[in-house]
Amino acid sequence: MIENKILLTECPDDKGLVAKITNICYKHQLNIIQNNEFVDSDTRRFFMRTELQGIFNDQTLLADLAFTLPSGSNYRLVPHKRKRIVILVTKEAHCLGDILMKTYYGGLDVEIAAVIGNHDKLRNLTERFDIPFHLVSHEGLTRVEHDKLLSEKIDEYAPDYIVLAKYMRVLNPAFVERYPNRVINIHHSFLPAFIGAKPYQQAYERGVKIIGATAHFINNELDQGPIIVQNVINVDHTYTADLMMKAGRDVEKTVLSRALEWVFAERVFVYQNKTIVM
């Protein structure tokens, strides 16, 4: 059966890597639909994303790559399929609403398995799109206890990724380690500036002339995970902190949506604490 898959390769740089990999694809009679490669000159690391079409024998293809590529290589063959996500929310609707609408009309090719909130405010919005909403309240619980309940509910849906659509809680290390490079956050600031709470108030107090948003994978350092997408808009001295927040919401939802598109299309490599976007 003819299938479409994506080959993702990351390895030490060496001569002739593109030719070696594409020759293996040719040997397996696979058609290359699209190919992108990049070499990080500082780390001497090679990255390549190859869209393939044909009849696959994954085991022999990966064995040929293992024999051919240099020591220390990482590679995987990913089916070209719709990703499944769980979205975490608190009270703000703009990012969730944007994802729901784009999924509804086909602007974002994803399956939203469920939305989980630590408040009930966004239940009605979610259920209008016939998507399950679950309240996992944090009231009366420690952060560890709450995150344990949260992960148990998430795991019922077995998502490929978890999206923090303005989920305003810091997740504990055990939760983060459970989903490595699978939790995508939108931060309402142009990181690394103004990390943590109330970034628009911080920006206002500094008299900034641009505000922005950052989509990133989370790690166990607050707002320090690998950055996927950023964007900014201009502001001036007439903007209060509230006006900055209102203007920033459009940037936030656009940045998050673009990050999801790239991640779901397997266009993002994570290496050390950076991303390479193909």
C-alpha positions as CSV (number, residue, x, y, z in Angstrom):
1,M,0.0,0.0,0.0
2,I,1.3,3.4,-0.9
3,E,1.8,5.7,2.1
4,N,3.2,9.1,3.0
5,K,5.8,9.3,5.8
6,I,8.4,11.8,7.1
7,L,12.0,10.8,7.8
8,L,13.6,13.0,10.4
9,T,17.4,12.7,10.7
10,E,19.7,14.4,13.2
11,C,23.4,13.5,13.3
12,P,27.0,14.7,13.4
13,D,27.8,16.6,10.2
14,D,29.7,14.6,7.6
15,K,30.5,14.7,3.9
16,G,27.8,13.4,1.6
17,L,25.0,13.0,4.1
18,V,22.3,14.3,1.8
19,A,23.4,11.9,-1.0
20,K,23.7,8.9,1.4
21,I,20.2,9.4,2.8
22,T,18.5,10.1,-0.5
23,N,20.3,7.1,-2.1
24,I,18.8,4.9,0.6
25,C,15.4,6.3,-0.2
26,Y,16.0,5.5,-3.9
27,K,17.1,2.0,-3.0
28,H,13.8,1.5,-1.3
29,Q,12.0,3.0,-4.3
30,L,10.6,5.8,-2.3
31,N,9.6,9.1,-3.9
32,I,11.0,12.3,-2.2
33,I,8.1,14.8,-2.1
34,Q,10.1,17.5,-0.2
35,N,13.5,17.7,1.4
36,N,15.0,20.3,3.8
37,E,18.4,20.2,5.5
38,F,20.4,22.4,7.8
39,V,23.8,22.3,9.4
40,D,24.4,24.1,12.7
41,S,27.9,25.5,12.3
42,D,28.6,25.8,16.0
43,T,27.7,22.3,17.0
44,R,28.5,20.7,13.6
45,R,25.1,18.9,13.8
46,F,23.2,18.0,10.6
47,F,19.3,18.1,10.5
48,M,17.2,16.8,7.6
49,R,13.5,16.5,7.1
50,T,12.4,14.3,4.1
51,E,8.8,13.7,3.0
52,L,8.5,10.3,1.3
53,Q,5.9,8.4,-0.6
54,G,5.8,4.8,-1.5
55,I,5.6,1.3,-0.1
56,F,7.5,1.2,3.1
57,N,9.5,-1.5,4.9
58,D,10.3,0.5,8.0
59,Q,12.6,-2.1,9.6
60,T,15.0,-2.4,6.6
61,L,14.9,1.3,5.8
62,L,16.0,2.2,9.4
63,A,18.5,-0.6,9.4
64,D,20.1,0.8,6.2
65,L,20.2,4.3,7.9
66,A,21.9,2.8,11.0
67,F,24.6,1.2,8.9
68,T,25.2,4.3,6.8
69,L,25.0,7.2,9.2
70,P,27.8,8.3,11.6
71,S,27.8,7.3,15.3
72,G,25.6,9.4,17.4
73,S,22.8,9.7,14.9
74,N,19.1,10.0,15.7
75,Y,16.5,9.2,13.0
76,R,12.8,8.3,13.0
77,L,10.1,7.6,10.4
78,V,6.8,9.3,11.2
79,P,3.5,8.5,9.6
80,H,1.9,11.4,7.8
81,K,-1.2,11.6,10.1
82,R,-3.4,14.0,12.0
83,K,-2.1,14.7,15.5
84,R,-4.2,14.2,18.6
85,I,-4.1,16.9,21.3
86,V,-5.4,17.8,24.7
87,I,-5.7,21.5,25.5
88,L,-5.3,22.9,29.0
89,V,-7.0,26.2,29.9
90,T,-7.7,28.5,32.8
91,K,-10.1,31.4,32.1
92,E,-8.9,33.3,29.0
93,A,-10.8,32.2,25.8
94,H,-8.9,33.8,22.9
95,C,-6.3,31.1,22.3
96,L,-8.7,28.2,22.8
97,G,-11.3,29.9,20.6
98,D,-8.8,30.4,17.8
99,I,-7.8,26.7,17.9
100,L,-11.4,25.5,18.0
101,M,-12.4,27.7,15.1
102,K,-9.4,26.8,12.9
103,T,-9.9,23.1,13.6
104,Y,-13.6,23.5,12.8
105,Y,-13.1,25.0,9.4
106,G,-9.9,23.1,8.5
107,G,-7.4,25.8,9.0
108,L,-5.6,23.6,11.5
109,D,-5.4,19.9,10.8
110,V,-5.6,18.4,14.3
111,E,-7.9,16.2,16.4
112,I,-8.8,17.9,19.7
113,A,-9.5,15.0,22.0
114,A,-10.5,17.1,25.0
115,V,-10.1,20.4,26.8
116,I,-9.2,20.3,30.5
117,G,-9.5,23.4,32.8
118,N,-8.7,24.2,36.4
119,H,-11.7,26.5,36.2
120,D,-15.1,25.8,34.6
121,K,-15.4,29.1,32.7
122,L,-14.6,27.7,29.2
123,R,-16.8,24.7,29.4
124,N,-19.7,26.2,27.3
125,L,-17.3,27.4,24.6
126,T,-15.7,24.0,24.3
127,E,-18.9,22.0,24.3
128,R,-20.3,24.2,21.5
129,F,-17.8,22.4,19.3
130,D,-18.8,19.0,20.6
131,I,-15.5,18.5,22.4
132,P,-15.4,17.0,25.9
133,F,-14.5,19.4,28.7
134,H,-13.2,18.2,32.1
135,L,-12.8,20.3,35.2
136,V,-9.7,19.3,37.2
137,S,-9.8,21.9,40.0
138,H,-6.7,22.8,41.9
139,E,-8.7,24.0,44.9
140,G,-7.5,22.4,48.2
141,L,-4.7,20.4,46.4
142,T,-0.9,20.8,46.4
143,R,0.6,21.4,43.0
144,V,1.9,17.8,42.9
145,E,-1.5,16.4,43.8
146,H,-3.3,18.5,41.2
147,D,-0.8,17.7,38.4
148,K,-1.1,14.0,39.2
149,L,-4.9,14.2,38.6
150,L,-4.3,16.3,35.5
151,S,-1.9,13.8,34.0
152,E,-4.2,10.9,34.8
153,K,-7.0,12.6,32.9
154,I,-4.7,13.5,30.0
155,D,-3.5,10.0,29.7
156,E,-7.1,8.7,29.2
157,Y,-7.0,10.4,25.8
158,A,-3.4,9.3,24.8
159,P,-2.6,12.6,23.0
160,D,0.5,13.2,20.8
161,Y,0.8,16.7,22.3
162,I,-0.5,18.8,25.1
163,V,-1.3,22.5,24.4
164,L,-1.3,25.1,27.1
165,A,-3.7,27.7,25.8
166,K,-3.2,30.3,28.4
167,Y,-3.1,27.7,31.2
168,M,-1.9,29.9,34.1
169,R,-0.2,27.4,36.4
170,V,3.4,26.3,36.6
171,L,3.6,22.5,36.1
172,N,5.8,20.4,38.5
173,P,8.9,18.6,37.3
174,A,7.3,15.1,37.4
175,F,4.6,16.3,35.0
176,V,7.1,17.9,32.6
177,E,9.3,14.8,32.6
178,R,6.3,12.6,31.8
179,Y,5.8,14.4,28.4
180,P,9.2,15.4,27.1
181,N,9.0,18.0,24.2
182,R,5.3,17.3,24.0
183,V,3.9,20.3,25.9
184,I,3.5,23.5,24.0
185,N,3.0,26.8,25.8
186,I,2.1,30.3,24.7
187,H,3.8,32.9,26.8
188,H,2.4,36.5,26.6
189,S,5.8,38.1,26.2
190,F,8.8,38.2,23.8
191,L,11.0,35.8,25.8
192,P,13.5,35.9,27.4
193,A,12.2,39.3,28.5
194,F,9.5,39.5,31.1
195,I,9.2,36.0,32.3
196,G,6.7,34.8,34.9
197,A,3.6,36.6,36.0
198,K,2.2,39.9,34.7
199,P,4.5,40.4,31.7
200,Y,2.4,43.2,30.3
201,Q,2.6,45.1,33.6
202,Q,6.4,44.5,33.5
203,A,6.6,45.8,29.9
204,Y,4.5,48.9,30.7
205,E,6.7,49.7,33.6
206,R,9.8,49.5,31.4
207,G,8.2,51.7,28.7
208,V,8.7,49.1,25.9
209,K,8.0,50.0,22.3
210,I,7.2,46.5,21.1
211,I,5.3,43.7,22.8
212,G,5.2,40.1,21.6
213,A,4.4,36.5,22.3
214,T,6.4,33.3,22.4
215,A,5.4,29.7,21.7
216,H,7.7,27.2,23.2
217,F,8.1,23.7,24.6
218,I,8.1,23.7,28.4
219,N,10.9,22.4,30.5
220,N,11.6,22.6,34.2
221,E,12.9,26.2,34.1
222,L,10.1,28.8,34.1
223,D,9.5,30.1,30.6
224,Q,13.0,28.9,29.4
225,G,12.0,26.0,27.1
226,P,13.0,25.7,23.5
227,I,11.4,28.5,21.5
228,I,9.3,27.6,18.4
229,V,7.7,30.8,17.2
230,Q,7.8,34.5,18.2
231,N,6.3,37.7,16.9
232,V,5.9,41.3,18.0
233,I,3.8,44.4,17.4
234,N,4.6,48.1,17.9
235,V,3.2,50.0,20.9
236,D,4.0,53.5,22.3
237,H,3.7,55.6,25.4
238,T,-0.1,55.9,25.1
239,Y,-0.6,52.2,25.8
240,T,-1.5,51.3,29.4
241,A,-0.8,47.8,30.6
242,D,-4.4,46.8,29.9
243,L,-4.2,48.1,26.3
244,M,-1.0,46.2,25.8
245,M,-2.7,43.1,27.1
246,K,-5.6,43.5,24.7
247,A,-3.3,44.1,21.7
248,G,-1.2,41.2,22.7
249,R,-4.0,38.7,22.6
250,D,-4.1,38.8,18.8
251,V,-0.3,38.2,18.7
252,E,-0.6,35.3,21.2
253,K,-3.2,33.3,19.3
254,T,-1.4,33.9,16.0
255,V,1.9,32.7,17.4
256,L,0.4,29.7,19.1
257,S,-1.5,28.7,15.9
258,R,1.7,28.9,13.8
259,A,3.7,26.9,16.3
260,L,1.1,24.1,16.3
261,E,1.1,24.0,12.5
262,W,4.8,23.6,12.4
263,V,5.0,21.0,15.2
264,F,2.1,18.9,13.9
265,A,3.7,18.8,10.5
266,E,7.0,17.5,12.0
267,R,8.9,20.6,11.0
268,V,10.5,21.2,14.4
269,F,13.7,19.6,15.7
270,V,14.6,20.1,19.3
271,Y,18.3,20.0,20.0
272,Q,19.7,21.0,23.4
273,N,17.6,24.1,24.3
274,K,16.9,25.3,20.8
275,T,14.7,24.4,17.9
276,I,15.4,24.1,14.2
277,V,12.3,24.8,12.1
278,M,12.3,23.3,8.6
